[in-house]
Amino acid sequence: MSAPDPRVSEVSVPGGGGPYQLTTDGQHRVWATLIHAGRLARLSPDGSWDTWDLGSPHARPTDITVTPEGTAWATCSGTGTLVGVRGGQRVPDVRTASPDAGLCGLAATTDGALWATQMQADTITRHHPEEGTRHVQLPAGAGAPAMITATDDDAVWFTLNRTSAVGHLDAEGRIEILTLPTPGAGPVGITAADDGSIWVAELLAGRLAHITSSGSVTEIELPDPSCRPHAVAIGPDGSCWFTQWASARVGRLHPDGTLQEVSLRAGSEPHGITVTASGSAWTALEDGHLAHVVL
């Protein structure tokens, strides 16, 4: 058996539960959705854990984000609700979709709104605590909006998993669909960089896609085309970090094009990823752990 990579350390999530997606907050804590347990979990810098039960083991919390005022919100695909934690306490749930709509991705904009995708309904939902909830129906055949990210102008970008495309919805409600160069790319993860560009994980193509602010698209082939890149996150230096679900690796693509990779435990199934202010990354391992990666 090979020795563990010193660049990787793991922590067990209390009760396991299938960690799926991650984010960090302003206090350097890591938040996780536990998709198989119907719970949210939070890891503090001192190594202590807090967890919150979401009322049903079938809630299936999927994506998670922290708003500028510090509330952690998550989508629950099993119940069609947004669930939140503020100041250590659960806040009232917000029903935004039917349980069969496939509530999935989640992003927060600077105006205080939450934006969520409904994969099975081809719909983007906006919820604002003062303005209520509204739904934006995508063009016919748009193709399963999956993950979503917000930009500084309060617009959102989202992957369209079934049609190998990316969608853009601006603050005025205008929708633009951008087709990726590779047919059948199966885009899932998406994130916005500080320069306004967008990074996408092409799950089925084994590639990353980079979309500039002018709309130009470049695809980056990864060394293992069957690695199944799943989630992407941007580091403070502009590097694009990504998980490779099928090959149990984490990658880091530097701004100069240099690619670093590190192997995780075989079969650990890395999904979500988030990057800390210091430039290290945490990834969610669906087998019940979080991995901390320093490259």
C-alpha positions as CSV (number, residue, x, y, z in Angstrom):
1,M,0.0,0.0,0.0
2,S,1.3,3.4,-0.9
3,A,2.0,6.0,1.8
4,P,-0.6,8.8,2.3
5,D,0.2,12.0,0.4
6,P,1.4,14.5,2.9
7,R,-0.4,17.2,1.0
8,V,-3.8,15.7,2.0
9,S,-5.3,15.2,5.4
10,E,-8.8,13.9,6.2
11,V,-11.4,14.5,8.9
12,S,-14.4,12.3,9.5
13,V,-17.8,13.9,9.4
14,P,-19.9,13.0,12.5
15,G,-22.3,10.3,11.4
16,G,-21.0,10.3,7.8
17,G,-24.1,11.2,5.8
18,G,-22.6,11.6,2.4
19,P,-20.8,15.1,2.3
20,Y,-21.7,16.5,-1.1
21,Q,-21.1,20.3,-1.4
22,L,-19.0,22.7,0.6
23,T,-18.5,26.4,1.2
24,T,-16.7,28.6,3.7
25,D,-17.8,31.6,5.7
26,G,-16.1,34.7,7.0
27,Q,-15.0,33.0,10.2
28,H,-13.0,30.4,8.2
29,R,-15.5,27.6,8.9
30,V,-16.3,24.9,6.4
31,W,-20.0,24.1,5.8
32,A,-21.1,20.9,4.2
33,T,-24.4,19.4,2.9
34,L,-24.9,15.8,4.0
35,I,-27.0,14.6,1.2
36,H,-27.8,11.1,2.5
37,A,-28.5,12.1,6.1
38,G,-30.7,15.2,5.7
39,R,-28.3,17.3,7.7
40,L,-26.0,20.3,7.4
41,A,-22.6,20.2,9.1
42,R,-20.0,22.9,10.0
43,L,-16.3,22.4,10.8
44,S,-14.6,25.2,12.8
45,P,-10.9,26.0,12.7
46,D,-10.4,24.3,16.1
47,G,-11.7,21.0,14.7
48,S,-15.1,21.1,16.4
49,W,-18.3,20.2,14.6
50,D,-21.8,21.5,14.7
51,T,-24.7,19.7,12.8
52,W,-28.3,20.6,12.1
53,D,-31.1,18.1,11.4
54,L,-33.3,19.3,8.5
55,G,-36.4,17.4,9.7
56,S,-36.3,14.5,7.2
57,P,-33.7,12.0,6.3
58,H,-35.0,12.4,2.7
59,A,-34.5,16.1,2.5
60,R,-31.3,15.6,0.4
61,P,-29.5,18.8,1.0
62,T,-27.5,19.4,-2.2
63,D,-25.8,22.8,-2.7
64,I,-24.9,25.4,0.0
65,T,-23.9,29.0,0.1
66,V,-23.3,31.7,2.8
67,T,-24.9,35.1,2.3
68,P,-23.0,38.4,2.9
69,E,-24.7,38.8,6.3
70,G,-23.7,35.3,7.4
71,T,-26.6,33.0,6.9
72,A,-25.8,29.6,5.5
73,W,-28.5,28.4,3.0
74,A,-28.9,25.1,1.2
75,T,-31.1,23.6,-1.4
76,C,-33.0,20.4,-0.4
77,S,-33.9,18.4,-3.6
78,G,-36.0,15.9,-1.6
79,T,-38.4,18.6,-0.2
80,G,-38.2,21.4,-2.7
81,T,-37.1,23.8,0.1
82,L,-34.3,26.3,1.0
83,V,-33.1,25.6,4.5
84,G,-30.9,28.0,6.5
85,V,-28.8,28.5,9.6
86,R,-28.1,31.9,11.2
87,G,-26.2,32.4,14.4
88,G,-26.2,28.7,15.0
89,Q,-30.0,28.4,14.8
90,R,-32.2,27.1,12.1
91,V,-34.3,29.7,10.3
92,P,-37.7,29.0,8.7
93,D,-37.6,26.9,5.6
94,V,-38.6,28.5,2.3
95,R,-40.6,26.3,-0.1
96,T,-39.5,27.2,-3.6
97,A,-40.3,24.1,-5.7
98,S,-42.2,20.8,-5.7
99,P,-40.2,17.8,-4.4
100,D,-40.0,16.4,-8.0
101,A,-38.6,19.6,-9.5
102,G,-35.0,18.7,-8.8
103,L,-34.0,21.7,-6.7
104,C,-30.2,21.7,-7.0
105,G,-27.7,24.6,-7.4
106,L,-27.7,27.7,-5.1
107,A,-26.0,31.1,-5.3
108,A,-26.4,34.4,-3.4
109,T,-26.2,37.8,-5.0
110,T,-25.1,41.0,-3.4
111,D,-28.7,42.4,-3.4
112,G,-29.6,39.7,-0.8
113,A,-31.3,37.3,-3.1
114,L,-30.9,33.6,-3.4
115,W,-30.9,31.9,-6.8
116,A,-31.7,28.2,-7.2
117,T,-31.9,25.8,-10.1
118,Q,-34.7,23.3,-10.7
119,M,-33.2,20.6,-12.8
120,Q,-36.4,18.7,-13.8
121,A,-38.4,21.9,-14.4
122,D,-35.9,23.9,-16.5
123,T,-36.5,26.8,-14.1
124,I,-34.3,29.3,-12.2
125,T,-35.9,30.5,-8.9
126,R,-35.1,33.8,-7.2
127,H,-36.0,34.3,-3.5
128,H,-35.5,37.6,-1.7
129,P,-36.6,37.9,2.0
130,E,-38.4,41.2,1.3
131,E,-39.5,40.7,-2.3
132,G,-40.7,37.1,-2.2
133,T,-40.1,34.3,-4.7
134,R,-40.3,34.4,-8.5
135,H,-39.6,31.8,-11.1
136,V,-37.8,32.2,-14.4
137,Q,-38.7,29.6,-17.0
138,L,-35.9,28.8,-19.3
139,P,-36.4,28.4,-23.1
140,A,-37.9,25.1,-24.2
141,G,-35.4,22.3,-24.2
142,A,-32.8,24.3,-22.2
143,G,-31.7,21.0,-20.6
144,A,-31.5,20.6,-16.8
145,P,-30.0,23.6,-15.0
146,A,-27.6,22.1,-12.5
147,M,-25.1,24.2,-10.5
148,I,-25.2,28.1,-10.4
149,T,-22.9,30.9,-9.6
150,A,-23.3,34.7,-9.1
151,T,-21.2,37.6,-10.4
152,D,-20.7,41.0,-8.9
153,D,-23.3,42.6,-11.1
154,D,-26.0,40.4,-9.5
155,A,-26.3,38.2,-12.6
156,V,-26.1,34.4,-12.4
157,W,-24.5,31.7,-14.6
158,F,-25.6,28.1,-14.6
159,T,-24.7,24.9,-16.3
160,L,-27.2,23.1,-18.5
161,N,-26.3,19.5,-18.0
162,R,-28.3,17.8,-20.8
163,T,-27.6,20.2,-23.6
164,S,-23.9,20.9,-23.1
165,A,-24.5,24.6,-22.5
166,V,-24.2,27.4,-20.0
167,G,-26.9,29.9,-19.2
168,H,-26.6,33.5,-18.2
169,L,-29.5,35.4,-16.5
170,D,-28.8,39.1,-15.8
171,A,-30.4,41.3,-13.2
172,E,-33.0,42.6,-15.7
173,G,-34.2,39.0,-16.4
174,R,-32.6,38.6,-19.8
175,I,-31.5,35.0,-20.6
176,E,-28.6,34.0,-22.8
177,I,-27.6,30.4,-23.7
178,L,-24.0,29.7,-24.6
179,T,-23.3,26.3,-26.2
180,L,-20.0,24.7,-25.2
181,P,-17.7,23.5,-28.0
182,T,-17.8,19.8,-27.1
183,P,-21.2,18.1,-27.7
184,G,-22.3,15.9,-24.8
185,A,-19.9,17.6,-22.3
186,G,-22.3,17.2,-19.4
187,P,-21.4,20.4,-17.5
188,V,-22.0,20.3,-13.8
189,G,-19.8,22.6,-11.6
190,I,-19.5,26.3,-12.3
191,T,-17.9,29.2,-10.5
192,A,-17.1,32.9,-11.2
193,A,-13.6,34.4,-10.9
194,D,-12.8,37.9,-9.7
195,D,-12.1,39.0,-13.3
196,G,-15.6,38.2,-14.3
197,S,-14.8,35.1,-16.2
198,I,-16.5,31.7,-15.6
199,W,-15.1,28.3,-15.0
200,V,-17.0,25.1,-15.8
201,A,-16.5,21.4,-15.0
202,E,-17.4,19.3,-18.0
203,L,-18.2,16.0,-16.3
204,L,-18.6,13.8,-19.4
205,A,-15.9,15.4,-21.5
206,G,-13.1,15.2,-18.9
207,R,-12.4,18.9,-19.5
208,L,-12.7,22.3,-17.9
209,A,-14.2,25.3,-19.8
210,H,-13.2,28.9,-19.3
211,I,-15.6,31.7,-20.5
212,T,-14.1,35.2,-20.6
213,S,-16.2,38.3,-19.8
214,S,-16.5,38.8,-23.6
215,G,-18.0,35.4,-24.1
216,S,-15.0,33.6,-25.6
217,V,-14.8,29.9,-24.6
218,T,-11.7,27.8,-24.2
219,E,-11.7,24.2,-23.2
220,I,-8.8,22.6,-21.3
221,E,-8.3,18.9,-21.7
222,L,-7.3,17.1,-18.6
223,P,-4.7,14.3,-18.5
224,D,-7.3,11.6,-17.8
225,P,-10.4,12.2,-20.0
226,S,-12.4,9.7,-17.9
227,C,-11.7,11.5,-14.6
228,R,-15.2,13.1,-14.4
229,P,-14.5,16.6,-13.2
230,H,-17.4,17.6,-10.9
231,A,-17.0,20.8,-9.0
232,V,-14.8,23.9,-9.4
233,A,-13.7,26.7,-7.1
234,I,-11.4,29.7,-7.5
235,G,-8.5,30.4,-5.2
236,P,-7.3,33.8,-4.0
237,D,-4.5,33.7,-6.7
238,G,-7.0,33.0,-9.5
239,S,-6.2,29.3,-9.7
240,C,-9.1,27.0,-10.6
241,W,-9.4,24.0,-8.3
242,F,-11.6,21.1,-9.3
243,T,-12.6,17.6,-8.1
244,Q,-12.2,14.5,-10.2
245,W,-15.0,12.3,-9.1
246,A,-14.2,9.1,-11.0
247,S,-10.4,9.1,-10.4
248,A,-10.4,10.4,-6.8
249,R,-8.2,13.3,-7.4
250,V,-8.1,17.1,-6.9
251,G,-6.6,19.4,-9.5
252,R,-5.4,22.9,-9.4
253,L,-4.9,24.9,-12.7
254,H,-2.7,27.9,-12.1
255,P,-3.2,31.2,-14.0
256,D,-0.1,30.4,-16.1
257,G,-1.6,27.1,-17.2
258,T,0.4,24.9,-15.0
259,L,-1.6,21.9,-13.7
260,Q,-1.1,20.2,-10.4
261,E,-2.9,17.1,-9.3
262,V,-3.1,15.1,-6.0
263,S,-4.6,11.7,-5.5
264,L,-7.1,11.0,-2.7
265,R,-8.1,7.7,-1.2
266,A,-9.3,5.3,-3.9
267,G,-13.1,5.2,-3.9
268,S,-13.5,8.3,-1.8
269,E,-15.8,10.0,-4.4
270,P,-14.8,13.7,-4.2
271,H,-17.7,16.0,-5.1
272,G,-17.8,19.6,-3.8
273,I,-14.8,21.8,-3.3
274,T,-14.1,25.2,-1.6
275,V,-10.9,27.2,-1.3
276,T,-9.9,29.0,1.9
277,A,-8.5,32.5,2.2
278,S,-5.0,31.0,2.7
279,G,-5.2,29.2,-0.7
280,S,-5.7,25.6,0.5
281,A,-8.8,23.6,-0.5
282,W,-11.4,21.4,1.2
283,T,-13.3,18.7,-0.7
284,A,-16.3,16.7,0.2
285,L,-15.8,12.9,0.1
286,E,-19.1,11.2,-0.3
287,D,-17.8,8.2,1.8
288,G,-18.2,10.4,5.0
289,H,-15.0,12.6,5.1
290,L,-13.7,16.0,4.2
291,A,-10.2,16.2,2.7
292,H,-7.9,19.2,3.2
293,V,-5.5,19.7,0.3
294,V,-2.5,21.9,0.2
295,L,-0.8,22.3,-3.2
